[in-house]
Amino acid sequence: MFVCGNQACGARWEPDEVQIRNEGQGPVFRCPQCGARNYVEARTARDGTTVYRQVAAKPAAR
């Protein structure tokens, strides 16, 4: 389950309800409800499938 990091939204999504893509800063999903960018981390499971885990937002570049 993924949760939108936008404080005003906070919607919950199943992995099959979001599209995960790399927008140049690593894998992210955009909340289907508000469009906020939410970061995920890719891991390879023992059976060879890719599993995604939500991680905290990355700090802005200076």
Backbone as CSV, one residue per row, in Angstrom:
resi,resn,N_x,N_y,N_z,CA_x,CA_y,CA_z,C_x,C_y,C_z
1,MET,0.847,-1.174,0.000,0.000,0.000,0.000,0.892,1.235,0.000
2,PHE,0.565,2.189,-0.844,1.270,3.460,-0.911,0.348,4.552,-0.382
3,VAL,0.931,5.563,0.248,0.171,6.685,0.790,0.737,7.966,0.194
4,CYS,-0.136,8.828,-0.307,0.306,10.096,-0.871,0.954,10.936,0.223
5,GLY,2.143,11.458,-0.064,2.880,12.258,0.905,2.397,13.694,1.010
6,ASN,1.482,14.106,0.132,0.927,15.451,0.193,0.015,15.520,1.416
7,GLN,0.359,16.379,2.357,-0.366,16.445,3.625,-1.861,16.708,3.434
8,ALA,-2.220,17.498,2.437,-3.627,17.813,2.204,-4.380,16.648,1.566
9,CYS,-3.666,15.702,0.960,-4.312,14.593,0.255,-4.325,13.330,1.126
10,GLY,-3.169,12.681,1.274,-3.056,11.492,2.113,-3.792,10.270,1.599
11,ALA,-4.153,10.242,0.308,-4.891,9.108,-0.257,-4.042,7.843,-0.217
12,ARG,-4.698,6.710,-0.085,-4.019,5.405,-0.053,-4.265,4.688,-1.375
13,TRP,-3.208,4.049,-1.877,-3.284,3.383,-3.175,-2.629,2.013,-3.112
14,GLU,-3.229,1.047,-3.769,-2.628,-0.271,-3.938,-1.577,-0.160,-5.040
15,PRO,-0.553,-1.019,-5.024,0.494,-0.936,-6.052,-0.029,-1.026,-7.487
16,ASP,-1.097,-1.768,-7.713,-1.620,-1.889,-9.082,-2.463,-0.680,-9.505
17,GLU,-2.662,0.283,-8.606,-3.441,1.480,-8.927,-2.578,2.674,-9.326
18,VAL,-1.251,2.536,-9.234,-0.352,3.639,-9.569,0.648,3.195,-10.632
19,GLN,1.189,4.167,-11.370,2.240,3.900,-12.349,3.550,4.390,-11.772
20,ILE,4.527,3.501,-11.705,5.843,3.872,-11.193,6.754,4.106,-12.382
21,ARG,7.407,5.263,-12.396,8.344,5.594,-13.471,9.506,6.404,-12.923
22,ASN,10.536,6.496,-13.750,11.702,7.291,-13.386,11.587,8.627,-14.093
23,GLU,11.433,9.699,-13.331,11.305,11.043,-13.900,12.622,11.804,-13.803
24,GLY,13.736,11.084,-13.725,15.044,11.706,-13.676,15.633,11.821,-12.283
25,GLN,14.835,11.565,-11.257,15.310,11.640,-9.872,15.089,10.317,-9.154
26,GLY,14.992,9.240,-9.905,14.732,7.934,-9.328,13.271,7.567,-9.496
27,PRO,12.906,6.333,-9.132,11.525,5.888,-9.323,10.539,6.639,-8.430
28,VAL,9.436,7.056,-9.026,8.379,7.766,-8.309,7.021,7.300,-8.816
29,PHE,5.989,7.532,-8.009,4.620,7.422,-8.521,3.947,8.746,-8.244
30,ARG,3.112,9.150,-9.161,2.334,10.380,-8.964,0.963,9.970,-8.443
31,CYS,0.528,10.654,-7.408,-0.775,10.367,-6.822,-1.848,10.584,-7.883
32,PRO,-2.681,9.576,-8.160,-3.741,9.741,-9.155,-4.762,10.813,-8.776
33,GLN,-4.859,11.134,-7.500,-5.851,12.105,-7.040,-5.341,13.543,-7.120
34,CYS,-4.114,13.793,-6.643,-3.622,15.179,-6.588,-2.383,15.433,-7.443
35,GLY,-1.747,14.385,-7.961,-0.582,14.549,-8.829,0.741,14.728,-8.107
36,ALA,0.757,14.623,-6.787,2.001,14.798,-6.029,2.988,13.681,-6.351
37,ARG,4.266,14.029,-6.363,5.340,13.072,-6.623,5.693,12.372,-5.319
38,ASN,5.710,11.026,-5.344,6.024,10.220,-4.173,7.134,9.248,-4.548
39,TYR,8.208,9.224,-3.777,9.373,8.412,-4.103,9.217,6.973,-3.628
40,VAL,9.751,6.054,-4.431,9.759,4.636,-4.092,11.156,4.082,-4.342
41,GLU,11.415,2.932,-3.760,12.689,2.249,-3.912,12.397,0.880,-4.510
42,ALA,13.160,0.492,-5.522,12.957,-0.797,-6.183,13.866,-1.847,-5.552
43,ARG,13.315,-3.013,-5.326,14.072,-4.160,-4.815,13.695,-5.375,-5.651
44,THR,14.624,-6.293,-5.796,14.335,-7.538,-6.498,14.033,-8.606,-5.461
45,ALA,12.858,-9.212,-5.573,12.450,-10.259,-4.641,13.180,-11.561,-4.986
46,ARG,13.108,-12.522,-4.103,13.783,-13.807,-4.330,13.279,-14.523,-5.570
47,ASP,12.019,-14.298,-5.915,11.463,-14.956,-7.100,11.772,-14.193,-8.386
48,GLY,12.542,-13.091,-8.274,12.955,-12.334,-9.447,12.057,-11.169,-9.818
49,THR,10.937,-11.009,-9.139,10.043,-9.890,-9.437,10.560,-8.613,-8.770
50,THR,10.178,-7.475,-9.320,10.557,-6.189,-8.745,9.474,-5.750,-7.775
51,VAL,9.887,-5.399,-6.567,8.973,-4.960,-5.518,9.340,-3.524,-5.168
52,TYR,8.329,-2.673,-5.014,8.566,-1.269,-4.699,8.134,-0.970,-3.281
53,ARG,8.929,-0.128,-2.609,8.652,0.289,-1.241,8.714,1.807,-1.210
54,GLN,7.731,2.431,-0.594,7.706,3.890,-0.514,8.766,4.368,0.466
55,VAL,9.466,5.454,0.084,10.506,6.035,0.934,10.203,7.513,1.147
56,ALA,10.855,8.104,2.134,10.654,9.527,2.426,11.098,10.377,1.241
57,ALA,10.540,11.550,1.122,10.880,12.467,0.029,12.354,12.824,0.080
58,LYS,12.954,12.952,-1.092,14.357,13.342,-1.180,14.471,14.845,-0.963
59,PRO,15.533,15.293,-0.309,15.703,16.740,-0.114,15.961,17.444,-1.440
60,ALA,15.529,18.676,-1.537,15.709,19.457,-2.764,17.185,19.755,-2.988
61,ALA,17.591,19.751,-4.250,18.980,20.066,-4.599,19.239,21.551,-4.382
62,ARG,20.434,21.884,-3.962,20.778,23.292,-3.715,21.647,23.824,-4.799
